[in-house]
Amino acid sequence: MNEVPPQSAIGGAIAYTLNHWRYLVTYVDNGEIEIDNNLIENMLRPFALGRRNWLFFGSPEGAKAGAVIYSLLQTCKLHLVEPYAYFKYLLAELPKRQPQANLNDLLPQFINKTLLLSAYSSSFLE
């Protein structure tokens, strides 16, 4: 049998593949493109797994705070910043800042990583 009925599951899968063939082989033409999107899926996984837990933040303000923390955590991972040292430094540094101060230098992508070394090496109980 050389043909597959288009209404069948395999026929739909073949039609989908043929309709998207250009996108499926793009990685062959450009060596910088990954064959899969596992990197992105792995970055999104904590959010997918935590979705049920987020129902219990308690309030919209709590949910917003949780979203900020999760975003900072993922940004740390993306920029190879050690999360524990980052949050420890951040919690020590924020009270020293003025209420209207610019805090961009405290974002994980802009943080001076040498500042984190002392935060990481200091005692947990400080």
N, C-alpha and C positions, 0 to 999 in steps of 0.2 A: 504494500500500500504506500503510495508516494505522496498522498495528500492527507491532511488532517482537517477535520471539520472546524471552521473558524469559531463556532459556538462552544466548542469543547474547551476545557481548562487548558490543555496543552496548546490548542490553537490560539487561545488568548495570550498565552505566554510567548509563543513564537511571534505573534503579531506585535506585541509590546516590544520584544527584543529588536525586531526589524525596524520598527518606528523610532527606536532610540539608539540605533546602531552608531550613529555619528558620535553620540555622547559616550557610548560604551568603549569606543576605541580611541578616544582623545588622548589618554595616557600614553598610548603607543607613539604618538606624534610629538609629545612634549614630555621629556624625561623628568620635569619638575612636578608633574601631576601624579598624585598617588593613585594606585589602582583601586583603592577602597577609601572609605571615609571613617575608618576605625578611630583615628585620632580625635576627630570631632565627636563621634559617638561616645568615646570614653570620657570626653570633657563634659558631655551632657548627662551621663549616667547618674552622677550624684544628685542632680536635680530630679531626674525621673524617679530615683529610689526614694528621695526625700519628700516627694509630693504628698504622700499620705500623712507624713509627720507634720507638714506645714498646716494641716487643718487644725492643729492644736496650738498654734501660736498665741491664741487667746484674744487677740484684738487686731484691728487693722494696723495699729502702731507697732505691735509685736511682729506682725507679718512683714512690715516694711523694714524693721530692724533686722529680721532674719534674712531678708533678701539682700540687704547691704552686706551682711556678714558672709553669706554664700558667694556673693559677687567678688568680694575682696579675697576670699579663699581661692576661688578659681583664677583670679588675676595673679595671685601669688604663684600658683602652679604654672601658669602660662609663662611668667617671667622668671622662673626658677628662683623664687624667693622662698626661703624656708618659712612656712606659715606660723609655726609656734613663735619663732624669734620675731617675726613681723608683728603679730598681734601683741606680744609682750611689749615691744618697743612702742607700738601705737598707743596702747593703754597707758604707758608711762608718759608719753609725749603730749597727748591731747590735753590733759589738764594744764599744761604749761602755756598753751596757746590762747590768744585773745579770742573772744567769741566771733568777731568778724574777720579773723585772720584767714589768709589763703592757705588751704591745707593740701594743695596739689602735690607738694614735695613729700607728703606722707602716703601717697598712693603707691601701690606695689610696683607699678611700672616706672616710677620716678625715684623710688627710695634709694638712698645711698646704702648699699649693702654692707659697707664697713661699719655703719652705725648698728647694724643688727648683730654683729659679732659679739659685742659686749652684752647685748640683751640675751643672746642665746647662751652665752657662757656663764652668766650670773645665775645665782641660785633660784630655784623655782619658788621658794618661799619669800623672796624679797618683795 
